[in-house]
Amino acid sequence: MLTKEDIDIFKNTMVYANEFRLESYRNQINEVLSKGFESILIIGVGDGVVPLLIKHNISQMNLHTKVTTFDIERDLNPDIVGDIRDIKELTMGLKFDCILCCQVLEHLEFKYFEQILYDFSMIAKTVIISLPHSRRSIFHLTLKVPKIKKIDIEIMIPKKFHGIKVHKHHHWELGCWGECYPVKKIETIFKKNYVITNRYHVPKVKYHLFYVLVSKHKKTT
């Protein structure tokens, strides 16, 4: 049964989340639950929907997965309060099967990106991450072929990005031209500490580029 706090979360979501953001949420939840992790660290509580639904599904599926939340905002009631740049110290030697960190890292200056990814790799076996990917569609064609799944053909070009002039909360983004970073640079950083096992856009959310990363560092329990 939903508590009053749970209902308030959903009410707030109806104001904050459009259909594209909800589709991203659905993907995050499915990505985590499909892999059978025993422990999950969620970075960024946001409006609370993703942690709430992950915990609800874990309960419904009779799983014993432990979910821990991390956020800098104390008012969001995370399990761990603090700055993500200090995550290695704040988790105090804890190890997790998975870190879920979606649409978070672009809120920090890019100079911190590599260190944070390294810290993630030392405390979690798998990291599921999404980053803003600024591109503009100039051609989109959908083909429906008998006995074959629907085929989408789309041509995308970089979208100009001027940092805080466009999005006041983002310091950087991917795939655009202007003040941003190419996907290749991001993946070079990933490959220092991870194997990239998957990279994709959710069909309805082209702005969110998802990665599934597996740490190269051996974990001890």
C-alpha positions, -999 to +999 in steps of 0.1 A: +000+000+000+013+035-009+020+058+020+011+095+020+048+103+012+046+079-018+015+096-031+031+130-027+060+118-049+037+108-077+018+141-074+051+160-078+061+139-107+030+149-127+043+184-125+080+177-132+080+147-155+069+148-192+063+117-212+100+115-223+113+117-188+089+090-177+101+068-205+137+073-193+125+064-158+110+032-171+142+023-188+163+029-157+140+007-136+140-021-162+177-020-167+183-024-129+157-050-122+165-072-152+200-080-140+193-094-106+216-072-085+218-078-048+228-042-039+221-010-057+233+025-051+211+052-067+229+085-073+204+114-073+170+110-057+154+135-080+116+135-077+118+101-059+099+080-085+128+058-097+139+048-061+103+043-051+094+020-081+126+000-079+119-007-042+082-015-049+091-039-077+118-056-055+091-061-028+066-074-054+091-099-068+101-111-034+137-102-040+162-093-012+180-065-031+193-037-009+187-002-023+207+027-010+202+063-022+228+091-024+221+128-028+236+162-018+202+175-008+193+165+027+156+175+022+153+146-003+159+121+025+187+101+009+203+073+028+237+090+023+239+128+022+269+144+005+288+156-025+293+130-052+329+142-055+334+127-020+316+094-027+345+071-020+349+085+015+311+088+022+304+052+013+330+042+039+343+011+021+308-002+011+307-022-021+277-025-045+267-047-073+254-016-092+255+021-093+226+038-111+235+074-121+213+090-147+214+127-158+235+137-129+272+142-138+265+170-163+255+192-132+292+192-122+321+208-140+336+183-165+370+184-147+355+162-120+341+136-144+370+112-147+377+111-110+341+104-102+340+076-128+371+061-112+356+062-077+324+045-091+346+017-106+362+011-072+329+007-053+306-010-078+308-039-102+284-024-127+276+012-134+245+022-154+247+058-165+229+082-188+242+116-201+226+144-221+233+139-258+224+171-277+215+163-313+189+174-337+170+152-361+169+163-397+154+131-412+132+104-397+116+075-415+098+045-400+094+013-422+070-015-414+080-046-432+059-078-430+073-104-407+101-080-396+101-056-367+096-020-373+127-003-387+136+033-378+160+053-399+170+087-385+197+112-394+210+133-366+233+163-366+250+181-336+230+207-319+246+239-308+251+242-270+263+272-251+265+258-216+244+276-190+230+299-217+209+269-229+204+249-198+211+267-166+218+235-146+242+218-171+279+226-173+284+203-203+267+179-227+276+154-254+274+152-291+269+189-299+291+216-312+301+246-291+309+242-254+306+204-251+324+171-254+323+144-281+311+109-274+345+095-283+362+115-256+337+102-230+341+066-241+379+070-239+375+080-203+352+051-196+376+025-211+403+034-186+383+017-159+354-001-175+343-025-203+314-009-221+289-037-224+260-016-239+254+018-253+220+030-266+193+057-268+158+049-255+138+053-288+115+080-273+143+097-254+171+105-279+184+132-256+195+105-230+225+083-240+227+052-218+258+032-210+262-001-191+297-003-177+315-032-160+344-022-138+379-037-146+388-035-110+385-067-089+362-062-059+368-076-024+339-081+000 
